[in-house]
Amino acid sequence: MPVPPHLSPLVSRVSSLLKTPFNAVLVRLYFDGDDNIAWHTDGRKFLGPTPTIASLSFGASASFQLRKMTDCWPSVSPL
């Protein structure tokens, strides 16, 4: 699915700043600190072996956690 037209300028700006092309957008609304996306693997071969993830937070800060599938403990970055 292509990037929606109303998000194209934002994706273009982030791509330009990071000098990395992006081919997908995930938009998620979190109402409070209890909202989250559960641990999962995207498993998308089209993302390649080392995909770049850009995460933007509008509003309150949140923790963005990534972990290798073999690790027990995540890497946490505040947004």
C-alpha positions in Angstrom: 0.0 0.0 0.0 1.5 3.4 -0.9 2.0 6.2 1.6 -1.2 8.2 1.9 -1.0 11.6 0.1 -1.5 13.6 3.2 1.6 11.9 4.8 3.8 12.1 1.8 5.3 15.6 2.8 6.2 14.3 6.2 7.7 11.1 4.9 9.7 13.1 2.3 11.0 15.5 5.0 12.1 12.6 7.3 13.7 10.8 4.4 15.6 13.9 3.5 16.8 14.6 7.0 18.0 11.0 7.6 19.2 10.5 4.0 17.2 7.2 3.9 14.3 6.3 1.7 11.1 5.0 3.5 8.5 2.8 1.9 6.0 2.4 4.7 4.2 4.4 7.4 2.5 3.1 10.5 0.2 5.5 12.4 -0.9 4.6 15.9 -2.8 6.6 18.4 -2.0 6.0 22.1 -4.5 7.3 24.6 -2.3 6.8 27.7 0.8 5.0 29.1 -1.0 1.7 29.1 -1.4 1.6 25.3 1.3 -0.3 23.4 2.1 -2.6 20.6 2.9 -6.0 22.0 6.3 -7.7 21.3 6.2 -9.0 17.7 8.4 -9.5 14.7 7.6 -7.8 11.4 9.0 -10.6 9.4 8.9 -8.5 6.2 11.5 -9.6 3.7 10.9 -6.5 1.6 12.4 -4.4 4.5 15.8 -6.0 3.9 18.3 -7.4 6.4 18.9 -4.1 8.2 15.8 -1.9 7.9 15.7 1.7 9.2 12.8 2.7 11.5 12.0 6.4 12.0 9.6 7.0 14.8 7.9 10.3 15.4 5.9 11.1 18.6 3.3 14.0 18.6 2.2 14.7 22.1 3.4 13.0 25.2 6.6 11.0 25.2 6.7 7.2 25.1 9.3 4.5 25.2 10.3 2.8 22.0 11.7 -0.7 22.7 13.5 -2.9 20.3 15.2 -6.2 21.0 16.9 -8.9 19.0 14.9 -12.0 18.8 17.5 -13.8 20.8 17.7 -11.2 23.6 15.6 -11.2 26.8 16.0 -7.5 27.5 15.0 -4.7 25.2 16.9 -1.6 24.1 14.7 1.4 25.3 14.8 4.8 23.8 12.6 7.7 24.9 10.6 9.4 22.2 
